[in-house]
Amino acid sequence: MNRTPLALTILAAAALAGCDSSGHTIVQNGPADSMANELANAPAVELPPSIAASKIYRCKDNSLVYIDWLEKNGQAAGANFRSEKAGTPTQLLPGADGQPPFVAEGYSLTGTAEAGSITLTRPGKDSTSCKA
């Protein structure tokens, strides 16, 4: 029974030993940001186009193509073409007027994400139509 008060005294002493009596300064706004002016004057960041739709098309030559239709600010911004599901995409960009055909070196894609068919030209192949 004599051990309980002794144990409580030791426990209280250990708890109080952890307290630091030095003063603490709490700053409301924190330390000064050395890049605040640079960031405030930086130009706006332009985001890349987002994927509006992803579709799989079967072409007349019985091949499958995978098209990710891109959109920026509600307007068509191109397409990513893949000949294999996990393949590396080729980005096809719209013409100067922002309208199809979407082109890249050797590639041409005519159609929209809403249409049920597209016309595709690939390097080394004739133009072919494909259906979703």
DOLUM-542048 format. One record per residue: x, y, z of N, C-alpha, C in turn. Coordinates in Angstrom, 1 decimal. Layout:
<recs>
REC    n.x    n.y    n.z   ca.x   ca.y   ca.z    c.x    c.y    c.z
REC      X      Y      Z      X      Y      Z      X      Y      Z
...
</recs>
This chain:
<recs>
REC    n.x    n.y    n.z   ca.x   ca.y   ca.z    c.x    c.y    c.z
REC    0.8   -1.2    0.0    0.0    0.0    0.0    0.8    1.3    0.0
REC    2.0    1.2    0.6    2.9    2.4    0.6    3.5    2.6   -0.8
REC    3.4    1.7   -1.6    4.0    1.8   -3.0    3.2    2.7   -3.9
REC    1.9    2.7   -3.7    1.0    3.5   -4.5    1.2    5.0   -4.4
REC    1.3    5.6   -3.2    1.6    7.0   -3.2    3.0    7.4   -3.7
REC    3.9    6.5   -3.5    5.3    6.7   -4.0    5.3    6.6   -5.5
REC    4.6    5.7   -6.1    4.5    5.6   -7.6    3.8    6.8   -8.2
REC    2.7    7.3   -7.5    2.0    8.4   -8.0    2.9    9.7   -8.0
REC    3.7    9.8   -6.9    4.6   10.9   -6.8    5.7   10.9   -7.9
REC    6.2    9.7   -8.2    7.2    9.6   -9.2    6.6    9.9  -10.6
REC    5.4    9.4  -10.8    4.7    9.7  -12.1    4.4   11.1  -12.3
REC    4.0   11.8  -11.2    3.7   13.3  -11.3    5.0   14.0  -11.6
REC    6.1   13.7  -10.9    7.4   14.3  -11.1    7.9   14.1  -12.5
REC    7.7   13.0  -13.1    8.1   12.7  -14.5    7.3   13.5  -15.5
REC    6.0   13.7  -15.2    5.1   14.4  -16.1    5.5   15.9  -16.0
REC    5.8   16.4  -14.9    6.2   17.8  -14.7    7.6   18.1  -15.3
REC    8.4   17.1  -15.3    9.8   17.3  -15.8    9.7   17.5  -17.3
REC    8.7   17.0  -18.0    8.6   17.2  -19.4    8.1   18.6  -19.8
REC    7.7   19.4  -18.9    7.2   20.8  -19.2    8.4   21.7  -19.4
REC    8.3   22.6  -20.3    9.4   23.6  -20.6    8.8   24.9  -20.2
REC    9.5   25.6  -19.3    9.0   26.9  -18.8    9.4   28.1  -19.7
REC   10.2   27.9  -20.7   10.6   29.0  -21.6    9.4   29.5  -22.4
REC    9.4   30.7  -22.8    8.3   31.4  -23.5    8.2   30.9  -24.9
REC    7.0   30.9  -25.5    6.8   30.5  -26.9    6.2   31.7  -27.6
REC    6.7   32.0  -28.8    6.2   33.1  -29.6    5.4   32.4  -30.7
REC    4.1   32.8  -30.8    3.3   32.3  -31.9    3.0   33.4  -32.9
REC    3.4   33.2  -34.1    3.3   34.3  -35.1    2.1   33.9  -36.0
REC    1.2   34.9  -36.2   -0.1   34.6  -36.9    0.1   34.2  -38.3
REC    0.9   34.9  -39.0    1.1   34.7  -40.5    2.3   33.8  -40.8
REC    3.0   33.4  -39.9    4.2   32.5  -40.1    5.3   33.2  -40.7
REC    6.4   32.5  -41.1    7.6   33.2  -41.6    7.3   33.8  -43.0
REC    8.1   34.8  -43.3    7.9   35.5  -44.6    8.2   34.5  -45.8
REC    7.4   34.6  -46.8    7.6   33.8  -48.0    8.5   34.5  -49.0
REC    9.7   34.0  -49.2   10.7   34.6  -50.1   10.2   34.7  -51.5
REC    9.3   33.8  -52.0    8.9   33.8  -53.4    7.5   34.3  -53.6
REC    6.9   35.0  -52.6    5.6   35.5  -52.7    5.4   36.5  -53.9
REC    6.4   37.4  -54.1    6.2   38.4  -55.2    6.4   37.7  -56.5
REC    7.3   36.7  -56.6    7.5   36.0  -57.9    6.2   35.2  -58.3
REC    5.7   34.6  -57.3    4.5   33.8  -57.5    3.3   34.6  -57.9
REC    3.2   35.8  -57.2    2.0   36.7  -57.5    2.1   37.3  -58.9
REC    3.3   37.4  -59.4    3.5   38.0  -60.8    3.7   36.9  -61.9
REC    3.7   35.7  -61.5    3.9   34.6  -62.5    2.7   34.5  -63.4
REC    2.9   34.1  -64.7    1.8   34.0  -65.6    0.9   32.8  -65.2
REC   -0.4   32.8  -65.6   -1.3   31.7  -65.3   -0.8   30.4  -66.0
REC   -1.0   29.4  -65.3   -0.6   28.0  -65.8   -1.7   27.6  -66.8
REC   -1.3   27.1  -68.0   -2.3   26.6  -68.9   -2.4   25.1  -68.8
REC   -3.5   24.6  -68.5   -3.7   23.1  -68.4   -3.7   22.4  -69.7
REC   -3.3   21.2  -69.8   -3.4   20.5  -71.1   -4.8   20.1  -71.3
REC   -5.1   19.6  -72.6   -6.5   19.2  -72.9   -6.9   18.0  -72.0
REC   -8.2   17.8  -71.7   -8.6   16.7  -71.0   -9.2   15.7  -71.9
REC   -9.3   14.4  -71.5   -9.9   13.4  -72.3  -11.5   13.5  -72.2
REC  -12.1   13.8  -73.3  -13.6   13.9  -73.3  -14.3   12.6  -73.5
REC  -13.6   11.7  -74.3  -14.2   10.4  -74.5  -13.1    9.4  -75.0
REC  -13.3    8.2  -74.7  -12.3    7.1  -75.1  -13.2    6.1  -75.8
REC  -12.8    5.8  -77.1  -13.6    4.8  -77.9  -12.7    3.8  -78.6
REC  -13.2    2.7  -78.8  -12.5    1.6  -79.6  -13.3    1.5  -80.9
REC  -12.5    1.5  -82.0  -13.1    1.4  -83.3  -12.6    0.2  -84.0
REC  -13.4   -0.5  -84.8  -13.0   -1.6  -85.7  -13.0   -1.1  -87.1
REC  -11.9   -1.2  -87.8  -11.7   -0.7  -89.1  -12.1   -1.7  -90.1
REC  -12.2   -1.3  -91.4  -12.6   -2.2  -92.5  -11.5   -3.3  -92.7
REC  -10.3   -3.0  -92.4   -9.2   -4.0  -92.5   -9.2   -5.0  -91.3
REC  -10.2   -4.9  -90.5  -10.4   -5.8  -89.3   -9.5   -5.5  -88.1
REC   -8.8   -4.3  -88.2   -7.9   -4.0  -87.1   -8.7   -3.1  -86.0
REC   -8.2   -3.1  -84.8   -8.8   -2.3  -83.8   -7.9   -1.1  -83.6
REC   -8.6    0.1  -83.3   -7.8    1.3  -83.0   -8.5    1.9  -81.8
REC   -7.7    2.5  -81.0   -8.2    3.1  -79.7   -7.9    4.6  -79.8
REC   -9.0    5.4  -79.7   -9.0    6.9  -79.8   -9.4    7.5  -78.5
REC   -8.6    8.4  -77.9   -9.0    9.2  -76.8   -9.2   10.6  -77.4
REC  -10.5   11.0  -77.3  -10.8   12.3  -77.9  -10.5   13.4  -76.8
REC   -9.8   14.4  -77.2   -9.3   15.5  -76.3  -10.2   16.7  -76.5
REC  -10.4   17.5  -75.4  -11.2   18.6  -75.3  -10.6   19.7  -74.4
REC  -10.7   21.0  -74.9  -10.2   22.1  -74.1  -11.2   23.2  -74.2
REC  -11.6   23.7  -73.0  -12.6   24.8  -73.0  -13.9   24.5  -73.8
REC  -14.3   23.2  -73.8  -15.5   22.8  -74.5  -15.3   22.6  -76.0
REC  -14.1   22.8  -76.5  -13.8   22.7  -77.9  -12.9   21.5  -78.2
REC  -13.1   20.8  -79.4  -12.3   19.7  -79.7  -10.8   20.2  -79.8
REC   -9.9   19.4  -79.2   -8.5   19.8  -79.1   -7.6   18.7  -79.7
REC   -8.1   17.7  -80.4   -7.3   16.7  -80.9   -7.7   15.3  -80.4
REC   -6.8   14.4  -80.7   -7.1   13.0  -80.3   -5.8   12.3  -80.1
REC   -5.8   11.3  -79.2   -4.7   10.4  -79.0   -5.0    9.1  -79.7
REC   -4.2    8.6  -80.6   -4.4    7.4  -81.4   -3.5    6.3  -80.8
REC   -4.0    5.1  -80.6   -3.2    4.0  -80.3   -3.7    2.8  -81.1
REC   -2.7    2.0  -81.6   -3.1    0.8  -82.4   -3.2   -0.4  -81.5
REC   -2.7   -0.3  -80.2   -2.8   -1.4  -79.3   -3.3   -0.8  -78.0
REC   -4.0   -1.5  -77.2   -4.7   -1.0  -76.0   -3.7   -0.4  -75.0
REC   -2.5   -1.0  -74.8   -1.5   -0.5  -73.9   -0.4    0.2  -74.7
REC   -0.6    0.5  -75.9    0.4    1.1  -76.8    0.7    2.6  -76.4
REC    1.8    3.1  -77.0    2.1    4.5  -76.8    1.2    5.3  -77.7
REC    0.5    6.4  -77.1   -0.4    7.2  -78.0    0.4    8.1  -78.9
REC   -0.2    8.4  -80.1    0.3    9.4  -81.0   -0.8   10.5  -80.9
REC   -0.3   11.7  -80.6   -1.2   12.8  -80.5   -1.5   13.4  -81.8
REC   -2.8   13.5  -82.2   -3.2   14.1  -83.5   -3.8   15.4  -83.1
REC   -3.3   16.5  -83.8   -3.7   17.9  -83.4   -4.7   18.4  -84.5
REC   -5.6   19.3  -84.1   -6.5   19.9  -85.1   -5.7   20.8  -86.0
REC   -6.4   21.2  -87.2   -5.8   22.1  -88.1   -5.8   23.5  -87.5
REC   -5.4   24.4  -88.4   -5.2   25.8  -87.9   -6.6   26.4  -87.5
REC   -7.7   26.0  -88.1   -9.0   26.5  -87.7   -9.6   25.7  -86.4
REC   -8.8   24.8  -85.9   -9.3   24.0  -84.7  -10.3   22.9  -85.0
REC  -10.5   22.6  -86.3  -11.4   21.6  -86.7  -10.7   20.4  -87.3
REC  -11.4   19.3  -87.4  -10.9   18.1  -88.0  -10.6   18.4  -89.5
REC   -9.7   17.7  -90.1   -9.0   16.5  -89.7   -7.9   16.8  -88.6
REC   -7.8   15.8  -87.7   -6.7   15.9  -86.8   -5.5   15.2  -87.4
REC   -4.3   15.8  -87.3   -3.2   15.3  -88.1   -1.9   15.2  -87.2
REC   -1.1   14.3  -87.6    0.3   14.2  -87.1    1.1   13.6  -88.2
REC    2.4   13.5  -88.1    3.2   13.0  -89.2    2.8   11.7  -89.8
REC    2.2   11.7  -91.0    1.7   10.5  -91.6    0.3   10.0  -91.2
REC   -0.3   10.7  -90.2   -1.6   10.3  -89.7   -2.6   11.4  -90.1
REC   -3.9   11.0  -90.3   -5.0   11.9  -90.4   -6.2   11.2  -89.9
REC   -7.0   11.9  -89.1   -8.2   11.4  -88.5   -9.3   12.4  -88.7
REC  -10.4   11.9  -89.3  -11.6   12.7  -89.6  -12.7   12.1  -88.8
REC  -13.4   12.9  -88.0  -14.5   12.4  -87.2  -14.6   13.2  -85.9
REC  -15.6   12.8  -85.1  -15.8   13.5  -83.8  -16.1   12.4  -82.8
REC  -16.0   12.7  -81.5  -16.3   11.8  -80.4  -17.7   11.3  -80.5
REC  -18.6   12.2  -80.9  -20.0   11.8  -81.0  -20.4   11.0  -82.2
REC  -19.6   11.0  -83.2  -19.9   10.2  -84.4  -19.7    8.7  -84.2
REC  -20.4    7.9  -84.9  -20.3    6.5  -84.8  -19.2    5.9  -85.7
REC  -18.6    6.7  -86.6  -17.6    6.3  -87.4  -16.5    7.4  -87.7
REC  -15.3    6.9  -88.0  -14.2    7.8  -88.3  -13.5    7.4  -89.6
REC  -12.7    8.3  -90.2  -11.9    7.9  -91.3  -10.5    8.1  -90.8
REC   -9.6    7.1  -91.0   -8.3    7.1  -90.5   -7.3    6.8  -91.5
REC   -6.2    7.6  -91.6   -5.1    7.3  -92.5   -3.9    7.2  -91.6
REC   -3.1    6.1  -91.8   -1.9    5.8  -91.0   -0.7    5.7  -91.9
REC    0.5    5.9  -91.4    1.7    5.7  -92.3    1.8    4.3  -92.9
REC    2.0    4.3  -94.2    2.1    3.0  -94.9    0.8    2.3  -95.1
REC   -0.3    2.9  -94.8   -1.6    2.2  -95.0   -2.5    3.2  -95.7
REC   -3.5    2.6  -96.5   -4.5    3.5  -97.1   -5.5    4.0  -96.1
REC   -6.2    5.0  -96.5   -7.3    5.6  -95.7   -8.4    4.5  -95.5
REC   -8.9    4.4  -94.3   -9.9    3.4  -94.0  -11.0    4.0  -93.1
REC  -12.2    3.4  -93.2  -13.2    3.9  -92.3  -13.3    2.9  -91.1
REC  -13.7    3.4  -90.0  -13.7    2.6  -88.8  -15.0    2.9  -88.0
REC  -15.6    1.9  -87.4  -16.9    2.1  -86.7  -16.7    1.8  -85.2
REC  -17.4    2.6  -84.4  -17.3    2.4  -82.9  -18.0    1.1  -82.5
</recs>
